[in-house]
Amino acid sequence: MPLFEYKCEKCGHAFEFLARSSEDAPRKCPQCGSSSIQRQFSTFSARVDNAGGSSCSDGSCSLGSCPTGTCPLS
Ligand SMILES: [Zn+2]
């Protein structure tokens, strides 16, 4: 059974959840009871906070350089 990592968006509590099936998921934070929990992908957990940002979020560009066209990813 896969062990997934989840993080509460309300209190920031990170916890692991053992899924018995692919659709099994925790319904609320075990610490504060909030249902605002987000699945974490352990391999990329350190980068999740930057997901959804600009294409430069990987750090290959200095901040603000993209609009000028100096970013190789733009
Ligand atoms: Zn919580």
N, CA, C, O and the ligand as a Tripos MOL2 file, in Angstrom:
@<TRIPOS>MOLECULE
protein
  297   295    75     0     0
PROTEIN
NO_CHARGES

@<TRIPOS>ATOM
      1 N           0.8580   -1.2120    0.0000 N.3       1 MET1
      2 CA          0.0000    0.0000    0.0000 C.3       1 MET1
      3 C           0.8780    1.2400    0.0000 C.2       1 MET1
      4 O           1.8540    1.3340    0.7440 O.2       1 MET1
      5 N           0.5200    2.1580   -0.8250 N.am      2 PRO2
      6 CA          1.3390    3.3690   -0.9130 C.3       2 PRO2
      7 C           1.1320    4.2980    0.2710 C.2       2 PRO2
      8 O           0.0330    4.4470    0.8040 O.2       2 PRO2
      9 N           2.2150    4.9000    0.6480 N.am      3 LEU3
     10 CA          2.1470    5.8600    1.7420 C.3       3 LEU3
     11 C           2.2990    7.2570    1.1480 C.2       3 LEU3
     12 O           3.3240    7.5910    0.5520 O.2       3 LEU3
     13 N           1.2780    8.0430    1.3210 N.am      4 PHE4
     14 CA          1.3070    9.3780    0.7420 C.3       4 PHE4
     15 C           1.5390   10.4370    1.7990 C.2       4 PHE4
     16 O           1.2330   10.2560    2.9770 O.2       4 PHE4
     17 N           2.0800   11.5250    1.3490 N.am      5 GLU5
     18 CA          2.2830   12.6450    2.2600 C.3       5 GLU5
     19 C           1.2540   13.7210    1.9660 C.2       5 GLU5
     20 O           0.9730   14.0490    0.8130 O.2       5 GLU5
     21 N           0.7150   14.2470    3.0190 N.am      6 TYR6
     22 CA         -0.2520   15.3250    2.8740 C.3       6 TYR6
     23 C           0.1590   16.4780    3.7640 C.2       6 TYR6
     24 O           0.8850   16.3170    4.7450 O.2       6 TYR6
     25 N          -0.3320   17.6490    3.3880 N.am      7 LYS7
     26 CA         -0.0310   18.8230    4.1930 C.3       7 LYS7
     27 C          -1.2960   19.6600    4.3380 C.2       7 LYS7
     28 O          -2.0120   19.9160    3.3700 O.2       7 LYS7
     29 N          -1.5430   20.0680    5.5450 N.am      8 CYS8
     30 CA         -2.7010   20.9010    5.8150 C.3       8 CYS8
     31 C          -2.3980   22.3340    5.3870 C.2       8 CYS8
     32 O          -1.3800   22.9160    5.7640 O.2       8 CYS8
     33 N          -3.3070   22.8820    4.5910 N.am      9 GLU9
     34 CA         -3.0850   24.2520    4.1250 C.3       9 GLU9
     35 C          -3.4520   25.2740    5.1850 C.2       9 GLU9
     36 O          -3.0820   26.4440    5.0910 O.2       9 GLU9
     37 N          -4.1700   24.8290    6.1750 N.am     10 LYS10
     38 CA         -4.6100   25.7620    7.2090 C.3      10 LYS10
     39 C          -3.5620   25.9470    8.2950 C.2      10 LYS10
     40 O          -3.1900   27.0700    8.6360 O.2      10 LYS10
     41 N          -3.0930   24.8240    8.8340 N.am     11 CYS11
     42 CA         -2.1410   24.9220    9.9440 C.3      11 CYS11
     43 C          -0.7270   24.5280    9.5290 C.2      11 CYS11
     44 O           0.2310   24.7080   10.2810 O.2      11 CYS11
     45 N          -0.6130   23.9810    8.3030 N.am     12 GLY12
     46 CA          0.7170   23.6290    7.8260 C.3      12 GLY12
     47 C           1.2210   22.2940    8.3380 C.2      12 GLY12
     48 O           2.3740   21.9290    8.1060 O.2      12 GLY12
     49 N           0.3750   21.5780    9.0230 N.am     13 HIS13
     50 CA          0.7710   20.2840    9.5670 C.3      13 HIS13
     51 C           0.9730   19.2690    8.4400 C.2      13 HIS13
     52 O           0.0800   19.0610    7.6190 O.2      13 HIS13
     53 N           2.1230   18.6530    8.4060 N.am     14 ALA14
     54 CA          2.4000   17.6260    7.4030 C.3      14 ALA14
     55 C           2.2470   16.2600    8.0400 C.2      14 ALA14
     56 O           2.6930   16.0250    9.1630 O.2      14 ALA14
     57 N           1.6140   15.3700    7.3080 N.am     15 PHE15
     58 CA          1.3990   14.0360    7.8530 C.3      15 PHE15
     59 C           1.3810   13.0060    6.7330 C.2      15 PHE15
     60 O           1.2240   13.3330    5.5570 O.2      15 PHE15
     61 N           1.5440   11.7770    7.1300 N.am     16 GLU16
     62 CA          1.5340   10.6970    6.1480 C.3      16 GLU16
     63 C           0.2280    9.9310    6.2470 C.2      16 GLU16
     64 O          -0.3670    9.8160    7.3190 O.2      16 GLU16
     65 N          -0.2020    9.4170    5.1220 N.am     17 PHE17
     66 CA         -1.4550    8.6750    5.0980 C.3      17 PHE17
     67 C          -1.2770    7.4140    4.2740 C.2      17 PHE17
     68 O          -0.8230    7.4520    3.1300 O.2      17 PHE17
     69 N          -1.6410    6.3100    4.8740 N.am     18 LEU18
     70 CA         -1.5050    5.0380    4.1850 C.3      18 LEU18
     71 C          -2.7890    4.7420    3.4150 C.2      18 LEU18
     72 O          -3.8160    4.4050    4.0050 O.2      18 LEU18
     73 N          -2.7170    4.8710    2.1130 N.am     19 ALA19
     74 CA         -3.9080    4.6860    1.2820 C.3      19 ALA19
     75 C          -4.1730    3.2110    1.0390 C.2      19 ALA19
     76 O          -3.2880    2.4740    0.6030 O.2      19 ALA19
     77 N          -5.3640    2.7970    1.3170 N.am     20 ARG20
     78 CA         -5.7320    1.3960    1.1000 C.3      20 ARG20
     79 C          -6.1820    1.1700   -0.3400 C.2      20 ARG20
     80 O          -6.2030    0.0370   -0.8210 O.2      20 ARG20
     81 N          -6.5320    2.2270   -1.0070 N.am     21 SER21
     82 CA         -6.8820    2.1430   -2.4220 C.3      21 SER21
     83 C          -6.4850    3.4420   -3.0800 C.2      21 SER21
     84 O          -6.1160    4.4010   -2.4010 O.2      21 SER21
     85 N          -6.5570    3.4820   -4.3940 N.am     22 SER22
     86 CA         -6.1320    4.6800   -5.1120 C.3      22 SER22
     87 C          -7.0330    5.8720   -4.8230 C.2      22 SER22
     88 O          -6.6500    7.0240   -5.0260 O.2      22 SER22
     89 N          -8.2280    5.5770   -4.3490 N.am     23 GLU23
     90 CA         -9.1610    6.6750   -4.0720 C.3      23 GLU23
     91 C          -9.2310    7.0130   -2.5950 C.2      23 GLU23
     92 O          -9.9690    7.9060   -2.1790 O.2      23 GLU23
     93 N          -8.4590    6.2930   -1.8220 N.am     24 ASP24
     94 CA         -8.4890    6.5290   -0.3870 C.3      24 ASP24
     95 C          -7.6580    7.7700   -0.0650 C.2      24 ASP24
     96 O          -6.5310    7.9200   -0.5360 O.2      24 ASP24
     97 N          -8.2250    8.6330    0.7280 N.am     25 ALA25
     98 CA         -7.5120    9.8540    1.0840 C.3      25 ALA25
     99 C          -8.0530   10.3820    2.4050 C.2      25 ALA25
    100 O          -9.2180   10.1740    2.7410 O.2      25 ALA25
    101 N          -7.2070   11.0550    3.1350 N.am     26 PRO26
    102 CA         -7.6740   11.6350    4.3960 C.3      26 PRO26
    103 C          -8.6580   12.7620    4.1250 C.2      26 PRO26
    104 O          -8.5040   13.5120    3.1610 O.2      26 PRO26
    105 N          -9.6430   12.8730    4.9570 N.am     27 ARG27
    106 CA        -10.6630   13.9000    4.7260 C.3      27 ARG27
    107 C         -10.3650   15.1830    5.4840 C.2      27 ARG27
    108 O         -10.8410   16.2600    5.1240 O.2      27 ARG27
    109 N          -9.5870   15.0530    6.5150 N.am     28 LYS28
    110 CA         -9.2900   16.2650    7.2640 C.3      28 LYS28
    111 C          -7.9570   16.1540    7.9840 C.2      28 LYS28
    112 O          -7.4090   15.0690    8.1820 O.2      28 LYS28
    113 N          -7.4690   17.3010    8.3590 N.am     29 CYS29
    114 CA         -6.1970   17.3670    9.0630 C.3      29 CYS29
    115 C          -6.3330   16.7230   10.4410 C.2      29 CYS29
    116 O          -7.2500   17.0550   11.1930 O.2      29 CYS29
    117 N          -5.4300   15.8090   10.7740 N.am     30 PRO30
    118 CA         -5.4940   15.1590   12.0840 C.3      30 PRO30
    119 C          -5.1760   16.1100   13.2360 C.2      30 PRO30
    120 O          -5.4380   15.8070   14.4000 O.2      30 PRO30
    121 N          -4.6100   17.2550   12.8910 N.am     31 GLN31
    122 CA         -4.2200   18.1920   13.9500 C.3      31 GLN31
    123 C          -5.2740   19.2570   14.2080 C.2      31 GLN31
    124 O          -5.6290   19.5220   15.3560 O.2      31 GLN31
    125 N          -5.7780   19.8720   13.1300 N.am     32 CYS32
    126 CA         -6.7330   20.9660   13.3300 C.3      32 CYS32
    127 C          -8.1210   20.6470   12.7930 C.2      32 CYS32
    128 O          -9.0730   21.3840   13.0530 O.2      32 CYS32
    129 N          -8.2430   19.5530   12.0450 N.am     33 GLY33
    130 CA         -9.5540   19.1660   11.5520 C.3      33 GLY33
    131 C          -9.9680   19.8520   10.2700 C.2      33 GLY33
    132 O         -11.0800   19.6360    9.7880 O.2      33 GLY33
    133 N          -9.1040   20.6710    9.7100 N.am     34 SER34
    134 CA         -9.4360   21.3530    8.4680 C.3      34 SER34
    135 C          -9.4660   20.3770    7.3020 C.2      34 SER34
    136 O          -8.6830   19.4290    7.2500 O.2      34 SER34
    137 N         -10.3720   20.6180    6.3740 N.am     35 SER35
    138 CA        -10.4460   19.7520    5.1930 C.3      35 SER35
    139 C          -9.5670   20.2820    4.0670 C.2      35 SER35
    140 O          -9.5270   19.7040    2.9810 O.2      35 SER35
    141 N          -8.8740   21.3630    4.3220 N.am     36 SER36
    142 CA         -7.9980   21.9450    3.3090 C.3      36 SER36
    143 C          -6.6300   21.2740    3.3540 C.2      36 SER36
    144 O          -5.6450   21.8420    3.8250 O.2      36 SER36
    145 N          -6.6070   20.0580    2.8520 N.am     37 ILE37
    146 CA         -5.3520   19.3310    2.8390 C.3      37 ILE37
    147 C          -4.9220   19.0740    1.4100 C.2      37 ILE37
    148 O          -5.7440   18.8910    0.5120 O.2      37 ILE37
    149 N          -3.6350   19.0670    1.2280 N.am     38 GLN38
    150 CA         -3.1000   18.9470   -0.1180 C.3      38 GLN38
    151 C          -2.1140   17.7940   -0.1920 C.2      38 GLN38
    152 O          -1.2660   17.6200    0.6830 O.2      38 GLN38
    153 N          -2.2400   17.0290   -1.2320 N.am     39 ARG39
    154 CA         -1.3430   15.8870   -1.4330 C.3      39 ARG39
    155 C           0.0510   16.3940   -1.7540 C.2      39 ARG39
    156 O           0.2350   17.3200   -2.5440 O.2      39 ARG39
    157 N           1.0170   15.7670   -1.1240 N.am     40 GLN40
    158 CA          2.3960   16.1220   -1.3880 C.3      40 GLN40
    159 C           3.0630   14.9920   -2.1500 C.2      40 GLN40
    160 O           2.7560   13.8180   -1.9390 O.2      40 GLN40
    161 N           3.9580   15.3480   -3.0190 N.am     41 PHE41
    162 CA          4.7190   14.3310   -3.7210 C.3      41 PHE41
    163 C           6.1300   14.3670   -3.1560 C.2      41 PHE41
    164 O           6.9050   15.2860   -3.4250 O.2      41 PHE41
    165 N           6.4380   13.3700   -2.3850 N.am     42 SER42
    166 CA          7.6530   13.3920   -1.5780 C.3      42 SER42
    167 C           8.9120   13.7390   -2.3650 C.2      42 SER42
    168 O           9.7950   14.4350   -1.8640 O.2      42 SER42
    169 N           8.9890   13.2550   -3.5850 N.am     43 THR43
    170 CA         10.1950   13.5060   -4.3650 C.3      43 THR43
    171 C          10.3790   14.9900   -4.6460 C.2      43 THR43
    172 O          11.5010   15.4940   -4.7050 O.2      43 THR43
    173 N           9.2560   15.6780   -4.8170 N.am     44 PHE44
    174 CA          9.3330   17.0790   -5.1890 C.3      44 PHE44
    175 C           8.8630   17.9990   -4.0670 C.2      44 PHE44
    176 O           8.6750   19.1970   -4.2750 O.2      44 PHE44
    177 N           8.6790   17.4420   -2.9040 N.am     45 SER45
    178 CA          8.0690   18.2160   -1.8350 C.3      45 SER45
    179 C           8.8070   19.5130   -1.5480 C.2      45 SER45
    180 O           8.2020   20.4970   -1.1240 O.2      45 SER45
    181 N          10.1150   19.5130   -1.7790 N.am     46 ALA46
    182 CA         10.8860   20.7100   -1.4780 C.3      46 ALA46
    183 C          10.6200   21.8260   -2.4850 C.2      46 ALA46
    184 O          10.9300   22.9900   -2.2340 O.2      46 ALA46
    185 N          10.0420   21.4550   -3.6240 N.am     47 ARG47
    186 CA          9.8300   22.4510   -4.6690 C.3      47 ARG47
    187 C           8.3570   22.8070   -4.8540 C.2      47 ARG47
    188 O           8.0190   23.6800   -5.6530 O.2      47 ARG47
    189 N           7.5090   22.1450   -4.1310 N.am     48 VAL48
    190 CA          6.0780   22.3450   -4.3260 C.3      48 VAL48
    191 C           5.6710   23.8000   -4.1220 C.2      48 VAL48
    192 O           4.7940   24.3190   -4.8120 O.2      48 VAL48
    193 N           6.3140   24.4330   -3.1780 N.am     49 ASP49
    194 CA          5.9340   25.8060   -2.8840 C.3      49 ASP49
    195 C           6.1440   26.7380   -4.0700 C.2      49 ASP49
    196 O           5.5170   27.7940   -4.1540 O.2      49 ASP49
    197 N           7.0110   26.3540   -4.9710 N.am     50 ASN50
    198 CA          7.2810   27.2110   -6.1210 C.3      50 ASN50
    199 C           6.4450   26.8220   -7.3400 C.2      50 ASN50
    200 O           6.4670   27.5120   -8.3590 O.2      50 ASN50
    201 N           5.7230   25.7340   -7.2330 N.am     51 ALA51
    202 CA          4.9180   25.2750   -8.3690 C.3      51 ALA51
    203 C           3.8600   26.3200   -8.7310 C.2      51 ALA51
    204 O           3.3020   26.9860   -7.8590 O.2      51 ALA51
    205 N           3.6040   26.4450  -10.0000 N.am     52 GLY52
    206 CA          2.5910   27.3930  -10.4330 C.3      52 GLY52
    207 C           3.1380   28.7800  -10.6510 C.2      52 GLY52
    208 O           2.4050   29.6770  -11.0680 O.2      52 GLY52
    209 N           4.3950   28.9690  -10.3810 N.am     53 GLY53
    210 CA          5.0040   30.2730  -10.6010 C.3      53 GLY53
    211 C           5.4380   30.4410  -12.0430 C.2      53 GLY53
    212 O           4.9510   29.7390  -12.9290 O.2      53 GLY53
    213 N           6.3220   31.3380  -12.2740 N.am     54 SER54
    214 CA          6.7960   31.5530  -13.6290 C.3      54 SER54
    215 C           7.7360   30.4340  -14.0520 C.2      54 SER54
    216 O           8.1160   29.5840  -13.2470 O.2      54 SER54
    217 N           8.1000   30.4490  -15.3210 N.am     55 SER55
    218 CA          8.9850   29.4040  -15.8210 C.3      55 SER55
    219 C          10.3860   29.5520  -15.2540 C.2      55 SER55
    220 O          11.2300   28.6720  -15.4280 O.2      55 SER55
    221 N          10.6260   30.6350  -14.5970 N.am     56 CYS56
    222 CA         11.9460   30.8730  -14.0240 C.3      56 CYS56
    223 C          12.0410   30.3830  -12.5860 C.2      56 CYS56
    224 O          13.0620   30.5740  -11.9260 O.2      56 CYS56
    225 N          10.9810   29.7570  -12.1050 N.am     57 SER57
    226 CA         10.9660   29.3500  -10.7090 C.3      57 SER57
    227 C          11.9950   28.2670  -10.3990 C.2      57 SER57
    228 O          12.2380   27.9540   -9.2340 O.2      57 SER57
    229 N          12.5870   27.7070  -11.4220 N.am     58 ASP58
    230 CA         13.5950   26.6840  -11.1690 C.3      58 ASP58
    231 C          14.9300   27.3010  -10.8030 C.2      58 ASP58
    232 O          15.8820   26.5900  -10.4830 O.2      58 ASP58
    233 N          15.0010   28.6080  -10.8470 N.am     59 GLY59
    234 CA         16.2090   29.2750  -10.4030 C.3      59 GLY59
    235 C          17.2350   29.5000  -11.4930 C.2      59 GLY59
    236 O          18.3430   29.9600  -11.2190 O.2      59 GLY59
    237 N          16.8790   29.1790  -12.7290 N.am     60 SER60
    238 CA         17.8430   29.3590  -13.8130 C.3      60 SER60
    239 C          17.9450   30.8220  -14.2280 C.2      60 SER60
    240 O          18.8780   31.2190  -14.9260 O.2      60 SER60
    241 N          16.9940   31.5980  -13.7990 N.am     61 CYS61
    242 CA         16.9990   33.0150  -14.1620 C.3      61 CYS61
    243 C          17.0060   33.8620  -12.8960 C.2      61 CYS61
    244 O          16.4820   33.4480  -11.8620 O.2      61 CYS61
    245 N          17.5750   34.9950  -12.9750 N.am     62 SER62
    246 CA         17.4790   35.9110  -11.8580 C.3      62 SER62
    247 C          16.1120   36.5640  -11.8890 C.2      62 SER62
    248 O          15.5000   36.7000  -12.9480 O.2      62 SER62
    249 N          15.6510   36.9570  -10.7450 N.am     63 LEU63
    250 CA         14.3110   37.5240  -10.6790 C.3      63 LEU63
    251 C          14.1730   38.7460  -11.5750 C.2      63 LEU63
    252 O          15.0310   39.6280  -11.5980 O.2      63 LEU63
    253 N          13.0740   38.7710  -12.3070 N.am     64 GLY64
    254 CA         12.7800   39.9330  -13.1250 C.3      64 GLY64
    255 C          13.4530   39.9450  -14.4700 C.2      64 GLY64
    256 O          13.2450   40.8680  -15.2590 O.2      64 GLY64
    257 N          14.2740   38.9170  -14.7560 N.am     65 SER65
    258 CA         14.9900   38.9440  -16.0270 C.3      65 SER65
    259 C          14.1290   38.4600  -17.1850 C.2      65 SER65
    260 O          14.3960   38.7930  -18.3400 O.2      65 SER65
    261 N          13.1080   37.6830  -16.8870 N.am     66 CYS66
    262 CA         12.2910   37.0970  -17.9600 C.3      66 CYS66
    263 C          11.6000   38.1220  -18.8590 C.2      66 CYS66
    264 O          11.6700   37.9990  -20.0820 O.2      66 CYS66
    265 N          10.9560   39.0990  -18.3070 N.am     67 PRO67
    266 CA         10.2250   40.0540  -19.1740 C.3      67 PRO67
    267 C          11.1380   40.7430  -20.1730 C.2      67 PRO67
    268 O          10.6710   41.2410  -21.1970 O.2      67 PRO67
    269 N          12.3970   40.7780  -19.8970 N.am     68 THR68
    270 CA         13.3140   41.4460  -20.8160 C.3      68 THR68
    271 C          13.7630   40.5180  -21.9440 C.2      68 THR68
    272 O          14.4340   40.9500  -22.8820 O.2      68 THR68
    273 N          13.3930   39.2510  -21.8470 N.am     69 GLY69
    274 CA         13.7520   38.3190  -22.8960 C.3      69 GLY69
    275 C          15.0900   37.6540  -22.6920 C.2      69 GLY69
    276 O          15.5750   36.9500  -23.5780 O.2      69 GLY69
    277 N          15.6890   37.8610  -21.5510 N.am     70 THR70
    278 CA         17.0020   37.2520  -21.3050 C.3      70 THR70
    279 C          16.8730   35.8260  -20.7900 C.2      70 THR70
    280 O          17.8570   35.0910  -20.7070 O.2      70 THR70
    281 N          15.6400   35.4440  -20.4430 N.am     71 CYS71
    282 CA         15.4520   34.0970  -19.9260 C.3      71 CYS71
    283 C          15.4580   33.0910  -21.0720 C.2      71 CYS71
    284 O          14.7160   33.2550  -22.0400 O.2      71 CYS71
    285 N          16.2740   32.0690  -20.9760 N.am     72 PRO72
    286 CA         16.3390   31.0600  -22.0450 C.3      72 PRO72
    287 C          15.0770   30.2240  -22.1500 C.2      72 PRO72
    288 O          14.8540   29.5480  -23.1550 O.2      72 PRO72
    289 N          14.2560   30.2700  -21.1180 N.am     73 LEU73
    290 CA         13.0370   29.4670  -21.1210 C.3      73 LEU73
    291 C          11.8480   30.2390  -21.6560 C.2      73 LEU73
    292 O          10.7970   29.6510  -21.9070 O.2      73 LEU73
    293 N          11.9890   31.5270  -21.8360 N.am     74 SER74
    294 CA         10.8450   32.3370  -22.2450 C.3      74 SER74
    295 C          10.5820   32.2240  -23.7330 C.2      74 SER74
    296 O           9.6510   32.8450  -24.2450 O.2      74 SER74
    297 ZN         -4.3710   21.4340   10.0300 Zn       75 ZN75
@<TRIPOS>BOND
     1     1     2 1
     2     2     3 1
     3     3     4 2
     4     3     5 am
     5     5     6 1
     6     6     7 1
     7     7     8 2
     8     7     9 am
     9     9    10 1
    10    10    11 1
    11    11    12 2
    12    11    13 am
    13    13    14 1
    14    14    15 1
    15    15    16 2
    16    15    17 am
    17    17    18 1
    18    18    19 1
    19    19    20 2
    20    19    21 am
    21    21    22 1
    22    22    23 1
    23    23    24 2
    24    23    25 am
    25    25    26 1
    26    26    27 1
    27    27    28 2
    28    27    29 am
    29    29    30 1
    30    30    31 1
    31    31    32 2
    32    31    33 am
    33    33    34 1
    34    34    35 1
    35    35    36 2
    36    35    37 am
    37    37    38 1
    38    38    39 1
    39    39    40 2
    40    39    41 am
    41    41    42 1
    42    42    43 1
    43    43    44 2
    44    43    45 am
    45    45    46 1
    46    46    47 1
    47    47    48 2
    48    47    49 am
    49    49    50 1
    50    50    51 1
    51    51    52 2
    52    51    53 am
    53    53    54 1
    54    54    55 1
    55    55    56 2
    56    55    57 am
    57    57    58 1
    58    58    59 1
    59    59    60 2
    60    59    61 am
    61    61    62 1
    62    62    63 1
    63    63    64 2
    64    63    65 am
    65    65    66 1
    66    66    67 1
    67    67    68 2
    68    67    69 am
    69    69    70 1
    70    70    71 1
    71    71    72 2
    72    71    73 am
    73    73    74 1
    74    74    75 1
    75    75    76 2
    76    75    77 am
    77    77    78 1
    78    78    79 1
    79    79    80 2
    80    79    81 am
    81    81    82 1
    82    82    83 1
    83    83    84 2
    84    83    85 am
    85    85    86 1
    86    86    87 1
    87    87    88 2
    88    87    89 am
    89    89    90 1
    90    90    91 1
    91    91    92 2
    92    91    93 am
    93    93    94 1
    94    94    95 1
    95    95    96 2
    96    95    97 am
    97    97    98 1
    98    98    99 1
    99    99   100 2
   100    99   101 am
   101   101   102 1
   102   102   103 1
   103   103   104 2
   104   103   105 am
   105   105   106 1
   106   106   107 1
   107   107   108 2
   108   107   109 am
   109   109   110 1
   110   110   111 1
   111   111   112 2
   112   111   113 am
   113   113   114 1
   114   114   115 1
   115   115   116 2
   116   115   117 am
   117   117   118 1
   118   118   119 1
   119   119   120 2
   120   119   121 am
   121   121   122 1
   122   122   123 1
   123   123   124 2
   124   123   125 am
   125   125   126 1
   126   126   127 1
   127   127   128 2
   128   127   129 am
   129   129   130 1
   130   130   131 1
   131   131   132 2
   132   131   133 am
   133   133   134 1
   134   134   135 1
   135   135   136 2
   136   135   137 am
   137   137   138 1
   138   138   139 1
   139   139   140 2
   140   139   141 am
   141   141   142 1
   142   142   143 1
   143   143   144 2
   144   143   145 am
   145   145   146 1
   146   146   147 1
   147   147   148 2
   148   147   149 am
   149   149   150 1
   150   150   151 1
   151   151   152 2
   152   151   153 am
   153   153   154 1
   154   154   155 1
   155   155   156 2
   156   155   157 am
   157   157   158 1
   158   158   159 1
   159   159   160 2
   160   159   161 am
   161   161   162 1
   162   162   163 1
   163   163   164 2
   164   163   165 am
   165   165   166 1
   166   166   167 1
   167   167   168 2
   168   167   169 am
   169   169   170 1
   170   170   171 1
   171   171   172 2
   172   171   173 am
   173   173   174 1
   174   174   175 1
   175   175   176 2
   176   175   177 am
   177   177   178 1
   178   178   179 1
   179   179   180 2
   180   179   181 am
   181   181   182 1
   182   182   183 1
   183   183   184 2
   184   183   185 am
   185   185   186 1
   186   186   187 1
   187   187   188 2
   188   187   189 am
   189   189   190 1
   190   190   191 1
   191   191   192 2
   192   191   193 am
   193   193   194 1
   194   194   195 1
   195   195   196 2
   196   195   197 am
   197   197   198 1
   198   198   199 1
   199   199   200 2
   200   199   201 am
   201   201   202 1
   202   202   203 1
   203   203   204 2
   204   203   205 am
   205   205   206 1
   206   206   207 1
   207   207   208 2
   208   207   209 am
   209   209   210 1
   210   210   211 1
   211   211   212 2
   212   211   213 am
   213   213   214 1
   214   214   215 1
   215   215   216 2
   216   215   217 am
   217   217   218 1
   218   218   219 1
   219   219   220 2
   220   219   221 am
   221   221   222 1
   222   222   223 1
   223   223   224 2
   224   223   225 am
   225   225   226 1
   226   226   227 1
   227   227   228 2
   228   227   229 am
   229   229   230 1
   230   230   231 1
   231   231   232 2
   232   231   233 am
   233   233   234 1
   234   234   235 1
   235   235   236 2
   236   235   237 am
   237   237   238 1
   238   238   239 1
   239   239   240 2
   240   239   241 am
   241   241   242 1
   242   242   243 1
   243   243   244 2
   244   243   245 am
   245   245   246 1
   246   246   247 1
   247   247   248 2
   248   247   249 am
   249   249   250 1
   250   250   251 1
   251   251   252 2
   252   251   253 am
   253   253   254 1
   254   254   255 1
   255   255   256 2
   256   255   257 am
   257   257   258 1
   258   258   259 1
   259   259   260 2
   260   259   261 am
   261   261   262 1
   262   262   263 1
   263   263   264 2
   264   263   265 am
   265   265   266 1
   266   266   267 1
   267   267   268 2
   268   267   269 am
   269   269   270 1
   270   270   271 1
   271   271   272 2
   272   271   273 am
   273   273   274 1
   274   274   275 1
   275   275   276 2
   276   275   277 am
   277   277   278 1
   278   278   279 1
   279   279   280 2
   280   279   281 am
   281   281   282 1
   282   282   283 1
   283   283   284 2
   284   283   285 am
   285   285   286 1
   286   286   287 1
   287   287   288 2
   288   287   289 am
   289   289   290 1
   290   290   291 1
   291   291   292 2
   292   291   293 am
   293   293   294 1
   294   294   295 1
   295   295   296 2
@<TRIPOS>SUBSTRUCTURE
     1 MET1         2 RESIDUE 1 A MET
     2 PRO2         6 RESIDUE 1 A PRO
     3 LEU3        10 RESIDUE 1 A LEU
     4 PHE4        14 RESIDUE 1 A PHE
     5 GLU5        18 RESIDUE 1 A GLU
     6 TYR6        22 RESIDUE 1 A TYR
     7 LYS7        26 RESIDUE 1 A LYS
     8 CYS8        30 RESIDUE 1 A CYS
     9 GLU9        34 RESIDUE 1 A GLU
    10 LYS10       38 RESIDUE 1 A LYS
    11 CYS11       42 RESIDUE 1 A CYS
    12 GLY12       46 RESIDUE 1 A GLY
    13 HIS13       50 RESIDUE 1 A HIS
    14 ALA14       54 RESIDUE 1 A ALA
    15 PHE15       58 RESIDUE 1 A PHE
    16 GLU16       62 RESIDUE 1 A GLU
    17 PHE17       66 RESIDUE 1 A PHE
    18 LEU18       70 RESIDUE 1 A LEU
    19 ALA19       74 RESIDUE 1 A ALA
    20 ARG20       78 RESIDUE 1 A ARG
    21 SER21       82 RESIDUE 1 A SER
    22 SER22       86 RESIDUE 1 A SER
    23 GLU23       90 RESIDUE 1 A GLU
    24 ASP24       94 RESIDUE 1 A ASP
    25 ALA25       98 RESIDUE 1 A ALA
    26 PRO26      102 RESIDUE 1 A PRO
    27 ARG27      106 RESIDUE 1 A ARG
    28 LYS28      110 RESIDUE 1 A LYS
    29 CYS29      114 RESIDUE 1 A CYS
    30 PRO30      118 RESIDUE 1 A PRO
    31 GLN31      122 RESIDUE 1 A GLN
    32 CYS32      126 RESIDUE 1 A CYS
    33 GLY33      130 RESIDUE 1 A GLY
    34 SER34      134 RESIDUE 1 A SER
    35 SER35      138 RESIDUE 1 A SER
    36 SER36      142 RESIDUE 1 A SER
    37 ILE37      146 RESIDUE 1 A ILE
    38 GLN38      150 RESIDUE 1 A GLN
    39 ARG39      154 RESIDUE 1 A ARG
    40 GLN40      158 RESIDUE 1 A GLN
    41 PHE41      162 RESIDUE 1 A PHE
    42 SER42      166 RESIDUE 1 A SER
    43 THR43      170 RESIDUE 1 A THR
    44 PHE44      174 RESIDUE 1 A PHE
    45 SER45      178 RESIDUE 1 A SER
    46 ALA46      182 RESIDUE 1 A ALA
    47 ARG47      186 RESIDUE 1 A ARG
    48 VAL48      190 RESIDUE 1 A VAL
    49 ASP49      194 RESIDUE 1 A ASP
    50 ASN50      198 RESIDUE 1 A ASN
    51 ALA51      202 RESIDUE 1 A ALA
    52 GLY52      206 RESIDUE 1 A GLY
    53 GLY53      210 RESIDUE 1 A GLY
    54 SER54      214 RESIDUE 1 A SER
    55 SER55      218 RESIDUE 1 A SER
    56 CYS56      222 RESIDUE 1 A CYS
    57 SER57      226 RESIDUE 1 A SER
    58 ASP58      230 RESIDUE 1 A ASP
    59 GLY59      234 RESIDUE 1 A GLY
    60 SER60      238 RESIDUE 1 A SER
    61 CYS61      242 RESIDUE 1 A CYS
    62 SER62      246 RESIDUE 1 A SER
    63 LEU63      250 RESIDUE 1 A LEU
    64 GLY64      254 RESIDUE 1 A GLY
    65 SER65      258 RESIDUE 1 A SER
    66 CYS66      262 RESIDUE 1 A CYS
    67 PRO67      266 RESIDUE 1 A PRO
    68 THR68      270 RESIDUE 1 A THR
    69 GLY69      274 RESIDUE 1 A GLY
    70 THR70      278 RESIDUE 1 A THR
    71 CYS71      282 RESIDUE 1 A CYS
    72 PRO72      286 RESIDUE 1 A PRO
    73 LEU73      290 RESIDUE 1 A LEU
    74 SER74      294 RESIDUE 1 A SER
    75 ZN75       297 GROUP 0 **** ****
